[in-house]
Amino acid sequence: MNFKQDTIILINNNERNRMNILKITIILLVVLLYSGCVKQKVEHRTINDLKTIKQKPYIYAKEFKTIPNKLSAQLILDFEKNYFYPWHTNKFTFTYEEATWGNIYAKKEVYSENLTRISKEWFDVMITNSNFGKFDTLRKQAITINNSHLKVFPTISKIFYDPNEAGEGFPFDYNENSSIKINTPLFVSHLSKDKLWAFIESSVAIGWIKVSDIAYVDEKFMNIFENGNYYINLKDNTNIYKNGYLLSDIDLGTLFPKVKKGFIIASKDYKNNAFIRLIDNNVNFKKIGIDFNANNIKRISTELIGERYGWGGILGNRDCSLMIKDFYAPFGIYLGRNSGKQKDAGHSIDISKLSDEMKKEFIIKNAIPFQTLIYLPGHIMIYVGKKNNEPLVFHNMWGVKTLDGDGNYGRNIIGKAAVTTLTPGSELDNYVEKYSVLRRLKSITMLTQKKEDKYTK
């Protein structure tokens, strides 16, 4: 008997069993979430846009307008300033009221992952553990050492509105504020009472993060890390190694400082303090501010097209604004985490008062492919060009709102990043025109223009 070999086989079998149990649990959870949907009708009909429009975002622009070198250099400086600002503040920049906004859920009818209504007692426990009596007292700089998540409450539990309602339930977990990448600078306000969570501010968002996913930084670490020589990963699901040994997997848009001996990744010691670790070279890392040209736009959009929708970054996927944030990061263009902030990132032009046809005409005449965002409340898209005189957009969307004969709203699920018209699903017999993307459009944002810049009228 080879004890070592048999032990390894046993461990591998146990690991496979655990993975199978996890998969079954996830499947059962999703089934439970949808089996309770009596009122909400969920459909999965493939819309015409996905049949007739080639899902290659880069082929619809007649030309790609370059970004002038001077502007590109300024955008990169702005990106770095935003990324590292948590290390250049000595207090939390959000107010107590802004930091505790999530407590409003305690007064709402919300449900947990097992579809039972969350009790007042549960919220009392969460609010007590949030320890906001210590708000903005720790005041320490830190960094993420893993890909992680920012939560509204210090728990991994889920918060859903009534899954019976259209557009609610899975994946819309309202305890998920945002995913956050490894190597992201943080400012720590305070710890939860159980010391397992830290309330932090970052360039991504504020929220609760597991203490196990962060490390505290000192002046020496920050000086080495914030060195002005930054590279961005251009490929999703990239493995990173140290001397050939796997350390982690990362996604497109992850930033790495570079020194002579290699790329830096943050790690931590047993005292929870960060230290510099160098990783092996990676062909997917490019210096931040790659050229805004056809080849690079093709590379980035091809990487993101078809990706599954993930509210807040749930399950490692992206929602509409996270996809757009990561799309522009390699070009050195910093965007906020949500659609409301992204629409204000350049020259925003209000088109809400125009008719549907006038909106389309205005977009075709004025929008610059891949340099213009199109916004409606709660959703944001990239203008990519036109086909048959119809403006086309690249976006990650959940679904098309529908209405049945009994007056109940539902969803025809798209659930991925796609190229569509501004009226995706309009051919569906239960399509609700008043809730169409086009009807609800509010503005377009010219990312590479300032408010005082001129544009075609």
Number of C-alpha atoms within 10 A of each C-alpha: 5 6 8 9 10 11 11 11 12 12 12 12 12 12 12 12 12 12 12 12 12 12 12 12 12 12 12 12 16 15 11 15 19 17 11 14 18 11 16 21 19 19 14 11 11 13 18 15 20 16 9 9 15 13 19 16 28 24 14 17 18 11 13 17 14 13 16 11 11 8 12 20 15 13 19 19 16 14 20 18 14 16 18 18 15 25 20 10 13 12 16 19 14 12 10 13 9 10 20 17 10 17 16 8 18 17 10 12 13 20 19 17 18 11 19 11 16 20 14 13 10 11 16 13 10 17 18 13 19 26 16 19 10 13 20 22 14 15 16 20 23 26 27 26 21 22 19 19 22 28 27 25 27 24 18 15 13 22 24 23 21 19 22 19 17 19 23 19 26 19 20 18 22 22 22 24 23 25 23 22 21 23 22 23 28 28 30 28 24 23 26 23 15 10 13 15 24 25 29 26 25 22 21 23 18 23 26 28 27 21 17 15 19 29 24 23 22 14 10 9 15 19 10 14 24 16 11 12 13 20 23 23 22 24 20 16 12 15 14 17 16 13 10 9 11 12 14 15 14 19 20 23 24 22 27 26 21 22 14 5 10 15 22 22 23 23 22 20 10 7 8 16 17 23 19 15 13 18 21 16 15 14 9 13 20 16 17 23 21 17 17 20 14 15 11 16 20 14 13 22 18 16 15 24 19 17 17 20 25 25 25 28 23 18 12 17 17 26 26 27 26 23 27 25 21 22 22 20 23 28 25 24 24 23 26 19 21 21 24 16 11 22 27 20 20 19 21 22 16 13 18 16 11 15 12 16 11 12 21 18 16 17 21 18 13 14 23 22 25 24 21 25 28 26 26 19 12 10 20 29 26 26 28 27 24 18 12 6 10 17 24 28 25 29 27 30 22 21 20 25 22 25 18 15 7 7 9 13 20 25 22 23 18 22 18 22 23 24 26 24 22 21 19 20 26 17 11 15 10 18 21 16 15 10 13 18 20 21 18 16 22 20 23 29 26 26 20 20 17 13 14 7 9 9 13 7 6
